[in-house]
Amino acid sequence: MNIKVIVRNVGLALLVSSLFMFISMLLSLAEGNDSALAAMTISFVLTFIVGIFPFIFVKREKSISLQDGYMIIFLAWILSFIFGTLPYLLWGGPFSVVNAWFESVSGFTTTGATILDNPESLPDSLLFWRASTHFIGGLGVVVFLLLVIPSSGPVKLRLTNMEVSSLSKDAYQSRTNKTVTIFALVYLGLNALAFLLYLLAGMSPLDAICQAFSVCATGGFSTRNESIASFGSPAVVMITMVFMYLASVHFGLIWYSVITRSLKPLYRNPVLQFYTGMLVAATLLVSFSLRISGTETTLGKAMLDGGFQVLSYASTTGFAITDNSAWPLFPTAVLLIVGIICGCAGSTSGVIKSDRVLVLFKATQRLIHNTIHPSSVEEIKIGRRSVKDEEVYPHVLFVTLFFMLLIISILLCFLFGEHSANALYGAVASISNVGASVGPTIGSMGNFGREPEAVKFIFTVNMFLGRLEIYPVLAIFSLIMHPKRRQ
């Protein structure tokens, strides 16, 4: 591996973080030197020095190898997590080392789980930094790097797949070398539009930018203790629901719809049809369950609360307008299921993704058909595209790995004394990057602050595996454990 190439590009990722630390520092000054000024200043200086050092002493290389690229991306994420803990640690309060690590990893992976009982107690500059980790993580450390990495061809394609899943490539309607640019432009456009609409709905500029960063990254960090419910505004609820949906849709489809000025690419896409159908079905199931059980007194309120929570979990955003800790088991189970399936590839949402579920559903259909009609020859089709058998296998393996890792993390939580329900709910919420879970302590209005320290660390490993979609992390460990494969 080329250490110089790795160090220089990892430094770039740290410079991105230092930029937002600098903005947070300026916000602290504008607020009259709030209590986080020293923490943000020291964090900015340290992160900037470490990030800029390679640019001064390391010569730029014209190209990188695939192995170098994987290591750059792995280290960029890890060091972003580490330096992201500095503002929390230096500010103090509830942020022990483990809590600061948890908050940083949750922010950058856009999971949105928090250890805070009272986010409103944080100074504005720290709230902005907290939301900024969602913005950086939503666009992706990978995307920031790929926009400037000089390499092209197969290397850049393979690295692009770490951030923009190959499942979504067809939806971009463009050459591979433009995929990352399109992803970034749509993401930035959604953030800008969400910010403006939140301002028009009556939010303060700080609340608007922080909520926009969270919803477009499908993260879930809010500036308020009771999340979106705190604003008491139907307009804010509607805006949030719209952007939770958009942020969980193929960004390539959004791009193509905008440049063609047509909604046909959206409503004709089979994955989006499947995802939207799942949202509608889950909303009806949850809403009627809440009404029949007496949890909600009117069907209208049940539909609003149920629809918001379903969309929040399916998009893996984790925002809330109601406390789901007292919900019956059935709607709780539905939320967990849609959180695992989640949104579409090529978006900022979760792990398994509706694309894989649809492929596996079609493959199962064909298997059943071939069992009944052994002599028939039937292709798996997603819309007009035929899916070859060798393309199905990685998706089957991915889902298998997902559930294996989920079971392992649940067993480890048991080992470290976690309550049985929280072990399951917390593991699902963290590895699916949903953030908000269900139950009395870690539900939609709860937090992870009271979880055992070891369990918090397990959940952060889950978040990282979920954000990078498992395979790239395993590839890195393979390179580390088997040095001969680096050649």
Secondary structure, 3 states (H helix, E strand, C coil): CCHHHHHHHHHHHHHHHHHHHHHHHHHHHHCCCCCCHHHHHHHHHHHHHHHHHHHHHCCCCCCCCHHHHHHHHHHHHHHHHHHHCHHHHHHCCCCCHHHHHHHHHHHHCCCCCCCCCCHHHCCHHHHHHHHHHHHHHHHCHHHHHHCCCCCCCHHHHHHHHHHCCHHHHHHHCCCHHHHHHHHHHHHHHHHHHHHHHHHHCCCCHHHHHHHHHHHHCCCCCCCCCCHHHHHCCHHHHHHHHHHHHHHCCCHHHHHHHHHHCCCHHHHCCHHHHHHHHHHHHHHHHHHHHHHHHCCCCCHHHHHHHHHHHHHHHHCCCCCCCCCHHHCCHHHHHHHHHHHHHCCCCCCCCCCCHHHHHHHHHHHHHHHHHHHHCCCCCCCEEECCEEECHHHHHHHHHHHHHHHHHHHHHHHHHHHCCCCHHHHHHHHHHHHCCCCCCCCCCCCCCCCCCCCCHHHHHHHHHHHHHHHCCCHHHHHHHHHHHCHHHHC
